Amino acid sequence: LVGQGEFRNSPDQLVRNGESGDFLYVTEDGDRTVGVYAIHKTTGKQYAIFEAYDLKYRHDETTGLAFSLDGRNMCAAFQDCGP
């Protein structure tokens, strides 16, 4: 899924999957594109891994971004801050 994210706020986490990974993974929160995104290190192209796109998510955030030791599984949490 290709997605830009709005990136109006600073990301909470920056994670690289493995020593030679081609992507930098970032979490975004505090606006209407809360989610996890991947940025290709060479081209700069951005991909939405998952995204909650709506103003009702304005105060929510993604947290706990991590990869399994073999790099094949990604884990992340979505924190719902309520109304």
N, C-alpha and C positions, 0 to 999 in steps of 0.2 A: 504494500500500500504506500504509494507516494504521497507524502503530506508535508507541508511546510512547518506547521506550528506557528504561533505568532511570536514567541520568544520576546515578549515585552518585559518579562521579569528574568532575573538570573536563574539558571538551572540549579537545582539542589544537588544533583549528583552528576558526575562525569565518570563513565566506566569504559575501559577498553577490554574487549574480550580476547584474552591471550596476549602474548608478547608481540606477535606479528599480525594482529587483527586489522582488517581493512576499515573497520568502523569504530567510531566513537559514539557511545550510547549516552544520552542525556535524559534527565527528567525535567519536566516543566510544570510549574504550578502557579497559582495566584491569578490566573486569567481564564479565558474561556477555552483554551486548548491544553488543558491538563492532560499529560500523557508521557509516554516514553518514545523517544525518537532516536534514529540512527543517522549519523552524518558520515558519509564516505570520506575517508581521510585524503584521498587524492583528488576527487572531483568536487567535493563539497556538497554533493547532492544529498538532500534530506529525505528520510523515510519515516512515516509514522508506524511505529510498532503497535501501539494502541493509543487512542485519543478520545477524550470526552469533550466534545465540541459544543458548548452551550454556556451562556452566562450563568446558569444555575450551578455550575461547577466552579465558579469564580474563587471560592475560598478553600476548595479541596486541593489535594496534592497527591502526587505519586511519590512513593518512598521505597526504600529497601531494595533497590535495583542490584541484582547479583547474578552471576552465572555459576553453573555447576563446575566442578573441577575439570571435567572433560570439555567444557565450553559449548556443549550441545543444548543445554537448557537454560532459559532465562527465567528469573523470578522477579516479581515486583508487586507492590501493594498499592491499593488505591484508598486514600484516607478521605472519608466523607465527613466534612466538618459540620454537616447539618444545615438547617435553614438559617 
